[in-house]
Amino acid sequence: MKTTETQLKYVEWLSAEDMHLMSKQWLSELSFLKDEQLFFEDLIRKYIFELIAPEQFKKTTKIVESLSSSRKKTEELTKIVEAHERGLEVMVDGVDQVIEEEVYKNEHRRLIAKVSKFLNEYQDLKQTLFTTVKKISKSEKKGLTE
């Protein structure tokens, strides 16, 4: 709870430029994730026979579902952040719009939490996927040396 409170107070001090840079950083990260997700799909295809083996099937199904969900969430967040970025004008137009500016800051606060949560969940998915593929790769190598 303290982190969320700190993040929320932090936004009060962010300038329009800071929020712009943060939005651009999010868009860059989300764009990278799209490419990374394609790589993971290729990786899954490469090891599909090992991944659908009875001992891996349940775990693989969860990984594939999580990856699919992650791709959808990446697209959704990209659209939300792009719209948020377009709305930045309210902060820099030189017109004193207290309510609209506060709405924008509140939206930015929510995005900080939403994007951070998504990126943490995505890291967990990556860890699970790499651990699973690493285990399969090691067992393949072991089988080749025997």
Steps between C-alpha positions, in 0.01 A plus 500: 500500500785739572638461147163591350470802730852607409428458128181703530673785684785483250263581212409828668855611435532371145516765234325465166841419352557225758160346426570522127836325542344235721228435240761475224699255714189287553429498127857398429484216754164381369631505143797290606267258679305446178818384327600296799161329510543399134838353592338303784235366266776381264680345795185314600456377143860376499445294813133418442542121509686511828259755643192292424645190659267377776727617783523852354155542344323670790786743559534568126129571465524756779808661339334522158183646651705751700698599193181549300350707780823698525491581127144628531589703808805645321278616212244641742761686704664635186170652388432640847846657529482642146166662584644625828796648314267680259315642801817662632406815313273598789812533715701715259246709310554804722135508599425469871269195514529382858240223480622359166861511617410319821312236299808454283726463805259247654504303177879511502501368859278210397725427203811493717340227712346314203815494288719407798271213593491375142879515463546307827253233389672483163837446669349206688371353173842537338666331795258207483543465125880513513515257790277254315688524170836483679391180674387347169818611325715343770308173481541500120876549532515231763314262268742575215809425710373164624 
